[in-house]
Amino acid sequence: MIIGDPYKFAVMFDAVKEWCAGSTEHNGHFAFCVDGEMLPGRIINSVTDVALAKVYDKLKNAPEDAGVFDMDAEEAFERIYDLVYPSLESNRDNDYRFELAPEEVIDEGYNIFLVRKGSEIRVLGARQDYDREQSRCIFEGIEIVEAVIDEEQREEMLSRIEEYLETHCEQYRRAVMDHLDENTIRIVKIDEEALFEFIYETFNEKHDFIMNTDAVECMNWFEIDWENHAFLYAAKKFEDGNENILPFPKDIDFKKILKRIPATAATVWTSEKVYRDYTFDELRKLSF
C-alpha cells in the first residue's frame, strides 16, 4: 500500500505473511518515498503498525521552525541532525520531534527529518555512514532528497493512515498519541488480577527472548505468589516426534516449587541466561 504521492512524499508498506508468527503481528516491508526515491533503497523487515504510528504522530505534530525550513537542503539537514542528536559538548537534550524515521529505517543508516513552516511540511532524507570515533554521522558526500507537502496533502495522509490502523491494527490507539500539558499527570491503576495478566502476557510475548526457545514448540505454566512477591513461568516441549501432545506431569506442583526454588535471575532484561532447566524427577522432589 502507498499513502501519499511517491513522486513527492509517501509511505510505502505491506504486511508479509511469512514474517508474521501470529494473526496479531504486523511484520512487513516499510519505506518512505521522497521525490521519487525509496528510502531505504532495499526491502527491510519492520513492525508496520508501530512504524505507521510514529509517522502519524510526527506528521500530526510536526515541529515548526521557519528559520530551518528556509535553509538550503544541506544546511537544514545538518542543523536538524544537531537538534536530534546533539553533541555531548553541547549539553542539550535530544529533540526527537524532528525525527520521522522508525527504528528499522534508522538501523539501515537513513536519517529522515521533517520541519514545518505555517501550513507546509518539509521532509529531508539521506543515507549516512557513522563515524564511531566522532560519535556522529558523516555529512561529506551524502545525497539529500527532499519534498514539501501542504496542509491538504498532510491531512489526506493522516486520514488514510488513521483509517488503515483503525481497520487493521488492534493497537491502533498507540498511533493517536496524546501530548500531555505541563500540569497533567496520567495515571493507570490496575488490580491484582490485571497485574497478573500483564505479567503473564509480557512473558508470553517475550517468550523466545526470555526462555531461549521457540514459543510455537512449547506449552507453558505460570504461578504467582503475592505474599512473597514472586512469579514463576515454566515451559516444556509441546509434542513428541509423533505429534502427540505432552502435558505437564500431574505430580509436579508449581505452587510449591515457586516457594522452594531460588530466583533464577535478578532481571529478565539481559542477554545473559535467566532460566534454569530442571528434570521431571527434580521437580517431583520439590513438589512434596
Secondary structure, 3 states (H helix, E strand, C coil): CEEEECCCEEEEEEECHHHCCCCCCCEEEEEEEECCEEECCCCCCEEHHHHHHHHHHHHHCCCECHHHHCCCHHHHHHHHHHHHCCCHHHCCCCCHHHECCCHHHHHCCEEEEEEEECCEEEEEEEECCEECCCCEECCCCCCCEEEEECHHHHHHHHHHHHHHHHHHCCCHHHCCCCCCCCCCCCCCCCCHHHHHHHHHHHHHHCHHHHHCCCHHHEEEEEEEECCCCEEEEEEEECECCCCCECCCCCCCCHHHHHHHCCCCCCCCCCCCCCCCCCCHHHHHHHCC
